[in-house]
Amino acid sequence: MRNVTRIDSPWNVKLLILLLGLGGSPGVVVAQAPARPDTTRLQLGEVVITASRVEESILQSPVTVEKLGARALRLTPAPSFFDALEGVKGVQVLTPSLGFKVLNARGFANTTNVRFVQLVDGIDNQAPHIGGPIGNALGPSDLDIASVEIVPGTAAALYGLNAINGLANFSTLSPFNSAGLSAQQKTGLNHVRDADVGVKVYSETSVRYARVLTPRLAFKVNGTYSRGYDWVARDQTELNPDGNATTGLLGADNPARDPVNSYGNESSDRIAFRRGGKTYSVARTGYQEQDVVDYRLQNRKADAALHFRPRAGTELSYTYRVAVFDNVYQRSNRFQLQRYQLQQHAVQLRSPVVQARAYLTRENTGRSYNLRSMAENLDRNYKPDNAWISDYGAAYDQAIAARQSVAQAHQAGRAAADAGRYQPGTALFEEKLGELQNINNWDQGAALRVRADLVHAEGQLNVAELLRRGGRLPLPTALDLLAGADHRTYVIQPDGNYFINPAPGQDPYSALTYGKTGGFVQAGARLLGQRLRLTATVRADKNDYFDLRFNPRFTAVYSPTARHNFRVSYQRGYRFPSLFEGFSNVNSGQVKRIGGLRVMSAGVFENSYLRSSIDAFNAAVTASVNANTSTTLTPAQKQSQAIAANQGLLRRNPYTYLRPEQIRSLELGYKAALVPDGRLLLDVDCYYNAYRDFIAQVEAYVPKTLNPDSAALYLSTRAGQNRYRLWTNAQSRVFNFGGSVGLRYEGAGGLLAGANATYARLARTESGDGLEDGFNTPRWMLNLSLGDETLLRRLGGSVSYHWQQGYYSQTFLVTGTVPAYGSLDAQLSYPLVRPDVRLKLGATNVLNRYYTSFLGGPSIGGLYYLSLTCAVK
């Protein structure tokens, strides 16, 4: 424990009250609860638990595992421990929002990353209907974080939680070991030199109180309130530059323009407009993202835990967590999360022989809404498509009659059709936005109204320890045997728009359940005088909609000396479809998005045509009509001829119902303490992965006819088809490889230095159909850090630098190249001894060079903060 003054000092109490009063002050920001520098911290004794579900030396972990301990968390220039994870070897971070970051490892990243799992003290903190966590919304505060362990690469054989790209486990402080009162205030500024927004204030206030009531009973409570102004997404890259190329209307003259962060002008919002023997594609005008989103973000979260130790080594605890937040979230579309609520109840038992936990997570999306649907339906609420294009055509005709050019006529048509349109910032606009926010049908409104629960129970038995303790079988200490089992059920309350209950004979609004049961057995042995450690694991999982699946894992660690450790592992992992992938039922922009399980989409796969082929077919039909100069044919005859000539471009949907996604992974590694005291640590890993059955989306449309000979005619018009976006599996087999190298030096006087580099590459794709998820990962990422808690007497400081190479990104929203970027972070900190107070002045992206971490996302600038942390015991 730290040496601090006691709580009975009136001066301390006054200071703590003053701290809490700084919550709205623009001048102060805070960080993790302070501790005095460690005098010795040898890597040889550092312990991790995530890689094998048992305590083991970090040097002898059978797979690569990264750990951030107390010193690293104190020295980070990042404003929070979660932000600091961008500097961890092998970790890629996407930033859809200031209040929402997404972790990933080893490729195939996206903004709803259901392949990477986040745990808090072993408990999954995902939002149930999404299938992945919303950043650290339900996670611990900086005051309560003890350490972070990250396993890049599949961990499904042990955890079975769709962790096929990796997992992170956040360990919190025990009230028995860290009692007292602490508070933290962070205040900062962002949007510096942002002419469109102007400088904004960021503030975060946290409080932690823990107390030991008796030697066996203790409790803790935490609360955090953060608020600020989010990063703004304003990418104007054109998604439909050739929408009217056959008529020569390009750039600003294109009446079907579709900028990335402008909504309401997507493909389903375009109208075929025929004049003068030509067919033009005309899009509704739409709105910019900043018109339909409130960038003011808030996050209110709290937790309380009661811990009981009936005897030494055994602990029973109950934890309650709750979070209510407003921020911007992204999957295929971007969403305004408003009054979004997550709650979690968890009970855990930990002992040397038995570990068990059960938890319930409840999700309520509050008043959240879809930005694209909001923009689309604001336009249609003002004026339906038919009326709008009629007004457009009348003004166009007048302009042509007045001898204006075709481009000028289109501009005149839009101006006339948009006359009286709802204007951002006006009272009428805000009134309509509020109305649509409450309409739970994306063909008419934009509301996201989901209530979902996750119920999970698991147990783990250290069989070897049990046998040794019981004395019935004198099992050698060199042998290990571990077994575990778990069950998880998702429960959705259907809303009629986002989800329904599809079971035959069931009320569509009755509760929908989706469950999985699994278990594992792990056996290990230490041979050759403890120098060789072999481990074999087999896991089996049964999902409600899929057959039993097995995941094996084999590992070997050879340690010729205590300081040098070589490892190899082979494992397989499965990912079952998430709730949304399996059961979604959404009308979105006149395209119905439905889950890929047979119970949801029976008949659609068999009778549909790929949208990509329909687009190519209709583009060819338009080009043929526009190129036809015949004066004897009517427009309808020209259209008929073009359809007949190009119908061969149409392609039946070759995909089918969902199967689990799977990975096979081979990893080699070497970890060493390069000097005898263990202060210099080297970690090298390389891997080769083979993926199959990627879970992805395909758009396919069903013609409104049973006669296949008439399909082309029906697919040439919007009214002749039912449009679907389906979850399915890619037909590709994808291979990727990569590796990383990291060096870390931890000095006795407070010095901490690190450098790491990560390489990831898509090796090849067999039978590539273009449907597989984009790799969406930089080939190279580099992190450098240097810090010292005693830089100048008690003044500490650190700098870190993150750089990543530009990369090609392929998502359902936008495809293109994400530019390379580098970001420099820095901080200075100063601890006061009486009372235990730490001041920290820091900045992320200190040079304020705006960048985006993925296409369609916000521009991220500098965040400059001052933090003040006070602890009283």
JOSULGI-V771552 format. One record per run of one state. SS is the DSSP state (alpha for helix, beta for strand, coil for the rest). FROM is the first residue (numbers start at 0). TO is the last residue. If there is no record, write none. Layout:
ss from to
SS FROM TO
SS FROM TO
This chain:
ss from to
coil 0 8
alpha 9 23
coil 24 27
beta 28 28
coil 29 41
alpha 42 44
coil 45 45
beta 46 47
coil 48 54
beta 55 56
alpha 57 59
coil 60 64
beta 65 67
coil 68 68
alpha 69 74
coil 75 81
alpha 82 86
coil 87 89
beta 90 96
coil 97 98
beta 99 104
coil 105 114
beta 115 119
coil 120 121
beta 122 123
coil 124 125
beta 126 126
coil 127 130
beta 131 131
coil 132 143
beta 144 151
coil 152 154
alpha 155 158
coil 159 164
beta 165 171
coil 172 178
beta 179 189
coil 190 198
beta 199 213
coil 214 215
beta 216 228
coil 229 236
beta 237 237
coil 238 243
alpha 244 246
coil 247 249
alpha 250 252
coil 253 257
beta 258 258
coil 259 260
beta 261 262
coil 263 265
alpha 266 268
beta 269 274
coil 275 276
beta 277 282
coil 283 285
beta 286 287
alpha 288 291
coil 292 294
beta 295 310
coil 311 312
beta 313 329
coil 330 332
beta 333 349
coil 350 352
beta 353 363
coil 364 364
beta 365 365
coil 366 367
beta 368 369
alpha 370 381
coil 382 383
alpha 384 400
coil 401 404
alpha 405 416
coil 417 425
alpha 426 436
coil 437 445
beta 446 446
coil 447 449
beta 450 461
alpha 462 469
coil 470 477
beta 478 492
coil 493 497
beta 498 498
coil 499 510
beta 511 526
coil 527 530
beta 531 542
coil 543 547
beta 548 560
coil 561 562
beta 563 574
coil 575 577
alpha 578 582
beta 583 587
coil 588 589
beta 590 593
coil 594 596
alpha 597 600
coil 601 602
alpha 603 606
coil 607 607
beta 608 609
alpha 610 626
coil 627 633
alpha 634 648
coil 649 650
beta 651 651
coil 652 659
beta 660 672
coil 673 678
beta 679 691
coil 692 693
beta 694 702
coil 703 706
alpha 707 714
coil 715 716
alpha 717 719
beta 720 728
coil 729 731
beta 732 745
coil 746 749
beta 750 765
coil 766 778
beta 779 791
coil 792 793
beta 794 803
coil 804 805
beta 806 809
coil 810 813
beta 814 817
coil 818 819
beta 820 831
coil 832 834
beta 835 843
coil 844 849
beta 850 850
coil 851 858
beta 859 859
coil 860 861
beta 862 871
coil 872 872
